[in-house]
């Protein structure tokens, strides 16, 4: 599977370079490793994240696309669906099949038809519309529910400023 996954990832990267998608950019962390990508998510317009440049690493398993990649922000992101260590927790990045907790439907989880583009569109959508019913960051979810325009907004604004300061490092 390694050869096929490598070819598929190279094809997806070439397509994204040839036809960039609004809202993010993608490239390899190291030209010798097709399984680790650096992506930069541009904070979506009309959200608290607008103006931010949030770097993340996508790490693909050798059996991609049968299994999903892992995504971890390296830029601080205060969000209910981003763990404090930066790991992104959204349905399409969860292993395929039944959810042992019964929260997610199988069709909401990873499917081999997903691509880097569909993953990133889901992440951008997540920034605009968090799922506070299944948070990876309970504190952020609580603040989002109780005071979205107060302390939550201040913490996000700090992350946006910090991301702007480190965007070109």
NUKERO-519788 format. One record per residue (C-alpha): x, y, z; residue in three letters. Coordinates in steps of 0.05 Angstrom, whole numbers, plus 32768, in hexadecimal, padded with zeros to 4 digits. Layout:
BEGIN
XYZALA;...
***
This chain:
BEGIN
800080008000UNK;803B802F800DUNK;804880387FC2UNK;7FFF80467FB2UNK;7FF780777FEDUNK;8036809B7FD9UNK;801E80A27F91UNK;7FDA80BB7FA7UNK;7FF880EF7FD6UNK;802881077FA0UNK;7FED810E7F71UNK;7FC481357FA5UNK;7FFF81637FB4UNK;800B81707F6AUNK;7FC181807F61UNK;7FC181B17F9CUNK;800081D47F81UNK;7FE281D87F3BUNK;7F9C81ED7F53UNK;7FA1820D7F99UNK;7F63820D7FC4UNK;7F4C824B7FE9UNK;7F5682498034UNK;7F968220803AUNK;7FD9820F801CUNK;7FFE81CD801FUNK;804381B28014UNK;8073817F802EUNK;809881888070UNK;80D38164804FUNK;80D781568005UNK;80EE810F8014UNK;80AF80FD803CUNK;806D80FE8018UNK;804A80E68058UNK;80538127807EUNK;803581688065UNK;803581AE8080UNK;7FF581D38075UNK;7FE3821B8084UNK;7F9B82298092UNK;7F8682718084UNK;7F53828780B8UNK;7F0F82878096UNK;7EEE82CB8087UNK;7EB882E280B6UNK;7ED082B480EEUNK;7EF882C2812DUNK;7F3382A18109UNK;7F3382D280CFUNK;7F7982ED80C1UNK;7F9C82B280E1UNK;7FD0828580C1UNK;7FCD824280E5UNK;8004821080D6UNK;7FF681C680DEUNK;8016818380CDUNK;7FEF814D80A9UNK;800F810980B5UNK;7FF680D28087UNK;7FF880888097UNK;801A80588067UNK;7FD6803A8058UNK;7FB6807C8043UNK;7F8080838029UNK;7F658047804FUNK;7F75806B8090UNK;7F7180B6809FUNK;7FAC80E480ABUNK;7FB7810680EEUNK;7FB6815280F0UNK;7FD8817C8124UNK;7FDC81C78127UNK;802181E18137UNK;80068228813DUNK;7FDC8231817BUNK;7F92822C816CUNK;7F5D823681A2UNK;7F21820E8189UNK;7EF281DA81A6UNK;7F0781A68172UNK;7F5281B18178UNK;7F73819081B5UNK;7FA281BB81DEUNK;7FDD819581BEUNK;7FC481AA8179UNK;7FA481688163UNK;7F6781728137UNK;7F2A814A814AUNK;7EF681478113UNK;7ECD810D80FBUNK;7EED810480B7UNK;7F3180F980D8UNK;7F1680C18103UNK;7F23807880EFUNK;7EEF805C80C0UNK;7EB6803180DAUNK;7E8880338115UNK;7E928065814EUNK;7E98803D818EUNK;7E75807681B3UNK;7E3C80798180UNK;7E4680C48176UNK;7E5C80C5812DUNK;7E3D80A280F2UNK;7E6C807780C8UNK;7E6280A6808CUNK;7E7B80E180B5UNK;7EBD80BF80C4UNK;7EF880B38097UNK;7EEA80978052UNK;7F208087801EUNK;7F0180B87FEEUNK;7F1880F38019UNK;7F53811B8001UNK;7F7F8151801FUNK;7F5081838000UNK;7F1281668021UNK;7F3681608064UNK;7F4C81A98061UNK;7F0781C2804CUNK;7EEB819C8089UNK;7F1F81BC80B7UNK;7F0F8202809CUNK;7EC581F480A6UNK;7ED581DC80EDUNK;7EF6821E80FDUNK;7EB7824280E8UNK;7E868212810AUNK;7EA381E98144UNK;7E8381AA815EUNK;7E7D81BA81A8UNK;7E58817981B6UNK;7E97815081ABUNK;7ED1817D81BEUNK;7F1B816D81BEUNK;7F2581AC81E9UNK;7EF081AD821FUNK;7F0581F18239UNK;7EFF821181F4UNK;7EBB81F081EAUNK;7EA2820A822DUNK;7EB98251821DUNK;7E9A824C81D7UNK;7E57823881F5UNK;7E5882688230UNK;7E7C82A68217UNK;7E8C82A381CCUNK;7E9782EE81C6UNK;7EBE82F58207UNK;7EF782CA8220UNK;7EF2829981E5UNK;7EF782D281B2UNK;7F3382F081D8UNK;7F5982AE81D8UNK;7F4C82A3818EUNK;7F6282EB817EUNK;7FA382DE81A4UNK;7FAE829F817AUNK;7FA082C5813AUNK;7FD382FB814DUNK;800682C78160UNK;7FFB82A2811EUNK;800682E380F7UNK;804782F0811CUNK;806282AA810CUNK;8043829F80C8UNK;808482A780A2UNK;80B4828680D2UNK;
***
